[in-house]
Amino acid sequence: MNSTRSRLPFLILALCVLASTIVMLVLLFRPSILHQEMAPPEPVLPPASVSADKPPGMPGTDKPSVGTDKPSVGTNTPPPVENPSPRSVNPGDLVGRIGRALEAGDMAALQSLLGPEALTPDARKQLQALAASGIRLRKPDGVQEVGELELDQLTRWALRLDGREPGRDRIFFDLRKKDGAWQVERLTLPPAPGETVPRALMVDSLGIADAFLQATLRQNFELAKEFVDPAGVSDAKIAVLCIMFEEGGYHLRPSKPLRAMFQRGDTAGYLAQVEADDKSQAAQFAMTMRQPAAKANWIVAEINLDQLLADYARRVAGGDVYYTPLVKNPKGGDTLVLYFDFDEDHLSARTSRQMEIVAMILRTDSKKKITISGHTDALGSESYNEQLSLRRANTVKVFLVKCGVAESQIVTLAKGPSQPRRPNFTATGADNPDGRRVNRRSEIYLDF
């Protein structure tokens, strides 16, 4: 008991020392705690405005724009066009942005996208007039690739304007590739109101090639003929191209429709790439362009349709390797061909459409004349085949006359089995159905 009492003062003293120590520590650290509690919170800055279409560092992102303290004029001012850089890794993207700037009437963006070399003062004035007229691009396909002037280096694109007549409905842009990016090198605007619409807005080799193809796609035989050298491109070849485009459902391929093959002084070559509506595969044909003496407009000097004819036969004739709507005439030049079934003398729906196109060509000039020859295979008597061949020629004539062609423009001949295109029999004397299939025909010689 005495021992406990003797230790009690020491215990009380220790507790007093501990309490005083705690008090001192609290007094020592309380000013900083109070400072933290009373200090104003850090201001929360608004996030930087970065456009989703522009990476940091591009104009208009990490730097304030000039004159942002000025109030905007009007309430219907169109929004600025995104990414007004005059260079792009994709030429179609660049032309598309130019089109949107034109629709918005944003001349500042157009100045940036086109650059001073293409946007001359005169071109700027014309673009302002177009924008003020309420210009709109076609939907869809407002941006169109025309073709290449130099392989993978110089290309031509167009903006297709809605509600404009042919010849005034496209603005052309020549784009050159520099350091891996494309930029506009040249701008060609459509004729202004009151100006005569030229036959081809671009008079270089690519412009004439494109104008020729556009005419044949629209079945405009007379216009297409103006772009060719008749010594190298026959009327029959133009007609059959119109027929194949119509009947085969072909149109120019959206990507690289005209590819540059070569350019040597006054001669140039292009590969025209087309596809059918079903887009199953592309077909091609070659065009050779030539510039006559005295630096006249370029002309289509030659067309090689072999690949297109093969694709057309596969698509329209079910793969018949002998089927072709164009053959060489024994007298020279090219001849259109219509085929008949065995012992038949009437036109199918397909051949009727072909003759409608021929009739359209003949109606443009009453002085044009054609010679229609009828042919048969070797089965049957010679006298019967002679009459059958005449009926086949007359069937074509009657159809053309019903389409408005004057009888005086048509000459008919009966050839019977005398001029086979393929052998009627094999070397062993056996029947040759494929050969006979080709020989049952009418040939139309366009003697223009």
C-alpha positions, 0 to 999 in steps of 0.5 A, a space after each residue: 500500500 505504501 509502495 503504491 502511494 509512493 509511485 502516485 506522484 510520479 505517475 501524475 507528473 508524467 501525465 502532466 508532462 505528456 499533456 503539456 507536450 501535446 498542447 505544444 505540438 498543437 500550438 506549433 502546427 495550428 498556424 499552417 493548418 489554419 492557413 490551408 483552411 483559409 487560403 482561397 481555392 486554386 482557380 479552375 481554368 477552362 480547357 483549351 478550345 481544340 477543334 476535333 478536326 485540327 491537331 494542336 499547333 495548327 492555326 486557330 488551336 493553340 493561338 488566339 485568332 486575330 481580332 477575336 475581341 471584335 463582335 461578329 457581323 450578322 447572325 447568318 455568317 457561315 461557319 469557317 471551313 475546317 482545315 484551310 490548309 492549301 495542301 492535302 495528302 488526298 486530292 479529293 479531300 482538298 477539292 471537297 473542302 474547296 467546294 464547301 468553302 464555295 458553297 459557304 461563300 467563304 472567300 478567306 478559306 478559298 484564298 487559303 485553299 487555292 493559293 495566290 497562284 491559282 486564285 488570280 484576281 480575275 478568278 476571285 471575282 468570278 468565284 465571288 459571283 458564283 458564290 453570290 448566285 447560291 451555288 450548290 454541289 451535286 448530291 452525291 458525286 459533287 467531287 469528281 476525278 477527271 484523270 491524270 496529266 502526269 502519272 501520280 504527279 499531276 491530276 485533274 479534279 472537278 466540282 460538279 455544280 447542281 442545276 447547271 447546263 452541260 458546259 457550265 456545270 464543272 469547275 476544274 482543278 489541276 493539282 500537283 504533288 509536292 513533297 508528298 502532298 497535293 496543292 492546286 496549280 491551276 483553276 479553270 472556271 466555267 463560262 460566265 452567263 452570256 459567254 459561249 459554251 466551248 466544245 471542251 473547256 480544257 483544250 489539252 489532251 486530257 480535256 479533249 479525251 474527257 470531253 469525248 468520253 462525256 459525249 459518248 456516255 450521253 449518246 451524243 454522236 455528233 459532238 463526240 465526232 468533233 473530237 476525233 480524227 476520222 482517219 483513225 477513229 471511224 464513225 462505226 467505232 464511235 457508234 459502237 462505243 455509244 452502244 456499249 456504254 448504253 447497253 452494257 450500263 458502263 460509266 467512268 470509274 470514279 477513281 482514276 477514270 483516265 490514267 496517263 500512259 505517256 506524253 511525248 510532244 504532240 502525242 499522248 496516251 490514256 487508259 480509259 477505265 469504266 465499270 458497269 452498274 453492278 461494279 463487278 469489275 473494271 474494263 479498259 480501253 486505250 486512247 491515243 491523242 494527237 495535237 495537229 500542226 499549228 498547235 490546234 486542239 488535240 484530237 482522238 487519233 486512235 481507240 483500241 476497244 479490244 479489252 472493252 469488247 471482250 468484257 462487253 461480250 462476257 457481260 451482254 452475250 453470256 461469255 460468247 467469245 465470238 460475239 462482238 458488235 464491231 468487225 472490220 469491213 472487207 472494203 476497209 473501216 469498221 462495221 456494226 454487226 447484229 446477230 440472229 438466232 438459227 433461221 430467224 429474221 427478227 431483231 431481239 430486244 438487245 439489237 433493237 436498242 442498238 438500232 435505235 442508237 444508229 437511227 439517232 445518228 442517221 437522223 442528224 443528217 439526211 445525207 448520211 447513208 448506210 449499207 446493210 448486208 444480210 448473211 447466213 450460215 451454210 445449213 440449208 439450200 443456197 437459194 433459201 439462204 439468199 432469201 433469208 439473208 435479204 429478209 435479215 437486211 430488210 428487217 433492219 431497214 424497216 426498223 430504222 425507217 420506223 425510227 424516222 430514217 429516210 429509206 433513201 439513206 439505206 442500201 440493202 444487200 443479200 450475201 447468203 452464206 458467201 461471206 462467213 466470218 468463221 468456218 461453218 465446219 471443222 477441218 474434219 468436216 464436222 458441224 461447227 455451231 460456234 462458227 455458224 452462230 457468228 455467221 448468222 448476222 447483218 452487217 451495217 456499214 456506216 458509209 459517212 
